[in-house]
């Protein structure tokens, strides 16, 4: 198989050096106006690469793997307990896990796909996930479930519709079932559901749904009253300024992106970006890379995905990074941009019209996101020649992919026109250049495992975790790359005045501190001043964003004082306090290469024996004696790692997580264990708040340890701490927030209320 780097290297040799950048269209033209022989070879390389990426799976092997997983699920489901609720629940979850594997492994083998969906729907219904079970039945019917057995699925859908309170769907399904020849058992179920339909209809009449009033409806205009956009050509450009005093936590604006791309295939819903997927619905053509949380989301994304499906099959997009999001911008906004493309008699005129539109200033929220995206800044004119040609080659490859592998050009009516190819490639290149300095990534808390893995002991009910399982939501992952043109108007500062709350496609911008009227509102484009040195930040800002930062944290006399405070060692030989001198030494424990760290005074290489001792004990936290050693080793870190050292915080997190995992697996803990863990947790939370902020996803992920210890009744939370937990939970995405709120209500609220009553009685 040809590799992208090999093809680009050969194509680069065919392209003349671009001495001066004009615009994206002229850059792309260079790739399309080569001498005949070179042009032919250039084009051949692109087509050969796309052809070589075809990954056709062995459908027979897919069917066999899917059938095996489904049979495992059947065996677990059949043996589920009828009397022990806990065992029954674990069996259902394990069966769902196997059925999900069967669905993902089936690829487009429809006879296996429909059976996997049908069986998973059965287990999901028994567990109480009625919405997901309904969708699974619909998928089973879509992929050809045997007609003579379809009444089973329709009956199951009717039951789910009843549980969901969906009168319309319940009526439709019962009407269909009434026309079928059913045995006595199904007739009995039908009669019971007909009674439930009558009750739902009566309830619907007596309790009409409330209409959303204008006061209750979200208003973007109201949210935009506390700031405005100023334009300072040649100085700051467009930037955001407060028009009144904004308090910490106040919403400054909300923005919902039209397009994003997942950073990891198969991790989140491709339509709504939900990260908790009990029952993922994959595209059967995409080799498990594209999943949805529901059929509704799959249908909403159907047109866009029709242009990307072949690319996912070829594993093309993972090679191209930001250019994939640039492609998706073109796919989303093309219809809007077409109105301008059609006005030009040739490619030059069409491009000129588009760029004229891009040079205008637009008011938000009145302007569309497509127009705002056209206006975003690009630094391709400042890019090095090799960087420019790389993104131009990416744009050309994607343009050829659209023409060769999809029906995208049919909507443009320019399938045979070279002008159309030039325009699409130029637009992809323009979007890539804009995203390099304006794109955003969102992070969120995720389960340690993929969120659609139904771990058998994790859940006690839908969206309700079992006691002691909250710590398994202690991971923070970058999940999406998003186009947010309004947020992009905020200039950079290494001490940002805003923080972002990401909820799927929606991003809320909140004040991180007091912002006074007429004060500029700043975002941070890199790691902030607490998590990077000034030199690190300046290097990244110059390389990516082409400017040198002059914010107050960079211009001060001690720009690295706070960052270095998280990286101070005491020499093991001379007791001198020092900070490593090289960038790669700051996080040496996260690197595969072991960087030698030398004392700045005596030059002795640090041995770090204490690190090895603690790491070894972490593997045996199920044994009480080993836990005692770990607690002791952690306390001794005070000798070598000063204050809230990044490594000590890392080891604190590792130790607490290992202990809670051991307890969840059945290890016995006594009061001494809980006392030690509570002490370490207090240190961890204080340090993470200092380094990342008490409103960061990192801090909230560590609150999962507090929530588990509090749920056990072994961590004495003050009223202020409980309030902080409830506040932090509000920063989570909707699907994850639901899980956290339920856990708090199920275990912590009850214990805190009981403790309050006990204190009152005392």
Secondary structure, DSSP 4 states (H G I P E B T S, - for coil): ---HHHHHHHHHHHSPP--S---HHHHHHHHHS--HHHHHHHHHHHHHHHHHT-----HHHHHHHHHHHHHHHHHHHHT--SS-HHHHHHHHHHHHHHHHHHHHHHTT-HHHHHHHHHHHHHHHHHHT-HHHHHHHHHHHHHTT--GGGHHHHHHHHHHHHHHHT-HHHHHHHHHHHHTS---HHHHHHHHHHHHHHHHHHHHHHHSPPPPPPTTTS--HHHHTTTEEEEEETTTTEEEEEESS-B-TT-EEEEEE-S-EEESSTTSSBTTT-----SS-EE-TTTTT--EESSHHHHHHTHHHHHHHHHHHHTT-HHHHTHHHHHHHHHHHHHHHHHHHHTT-SSHHHHHHHHHHHHTS---TTTS-HHHHHHT----GGGS-HHHHHHHHHHHHHHHHHHHHHSSGGGGTT-TT-HHHHHHHHHHHHHHHHHHHHH-EEEEEEE-SS-TT---TTTEEETTEEPTT-GGGG-EEEEEEEE--TTGGGSEE-SS-SEEEEEETTEEEEEESS-B-TTPBPEE-SSS-TTTS-HHHHHHHIIIII-----SHHHHSTTTTHHHHHTSEEE-TTT--EEE-SSGGGTTGGGSSS----B-TTT-PBP--HHHHHHHHHHTTTTSHHHHHHHHHHHHHGGGTB-SS-HHHHHHHHHHHHHHHHHHHTT----HHHHHHHHHHHHHHHHHHHHHH-TTSHHHHHHHHHHHHHHHTT-S---HHHHHHHHHHHTTS-HHHHHHHHHHIIIIIHHHHHHHHHHHHH-
